[in-house]
Amino acid sequence: MYKRPSKHHCRNKTFELMKEQLFCILYPALYRISKEYDELVPAEVWHEAMKDATRLKQVHRPDMVRKEWEEMLLEEYLRFDTDDGIVERSEEQARRSAFVVMMTMLYILATENKNLPGKPYEKHCLMLAEATARHELCEPFKKEVYSIEEEEELNGRRVEMVNTELEAVADNESQARAQVIDEWVGHALKYGDKRALESHIIVMGELNHQHAGEFIRQERRLRDALEKEIKERSSIMIEQAHDVIAGGGIKNIENIYKSTKS
């Protein structure tokens, strides 16, 4: 059963999320669906998608758990716990809630994946694409998001990165936070290149701002690695690497769907 937050909470959360460019791009489609079908509002969908994306990333074989994942979400959204009491919902309504959450997860993970070396979440994106491909709202959703993305880019607003670890880390104790960050930084140092290191440094800067410089040591490791990377590579090699890595994200969503067996 899903516990719905208050309208006041959702409204305030929406205002906060407007600093997240990917949320801004998904917002019109999510808002339209919420109004047309009395569905979860965009802030609710984003919170659920961020939470579930963090969980899904821990699954080594997402292709093996697609059906179970869909059933888990369906069960959760069959009943809403609201301020006015328990609301029983139809299977169609629950499937629609699961659809918007999984679509949002797909965009979040595809965007995050493009900034990480080795593209570790390609399998997860493919699983989500297979799970959502047959829903009647899939094609209209993709077209609307693509149109908004084009418009945003014309105005110089691009999706650079989304990191699902930020929300999870914020609620952990200090020691647990340090462990998560050390593992995350270690992955970047082992596999990262210039663009990935730069992206990780941006995130570390935000985390240090939120946690009073708690992760200065980890940020320093990333900056030292970036400096070494720049010294070791020629400017031509750096530009070539940048060009290779720059693709993907939202514009790669259609390619992900083409890769499905659906």
Secondary structure, 3 states (H helix, E strand, C coil): CEECCCHHHHHHHHHHHCCCHHHHHHHHHHHHHHHHHCCCCHHHHHHHHHHHHHHHCCCCCHHHCHHHHHHHHHHHHCEEEECCEEEECCHHHHHHHHHHHHHHHHHHHHHHHHCCCCCCCHHHHHHHHHHHCCCCCHHHHHHHHHHHHHHHHHCCCCCCCCCCHHHHHHCCCHHHHHHHHHHHHHHHHHHCCHHHHHHHHHHHHHHHHHCCCCCHHHHHHHHHHHHHHHHHCCHHHHHHHHHHHCCCHHHHHHHHHHCCCC
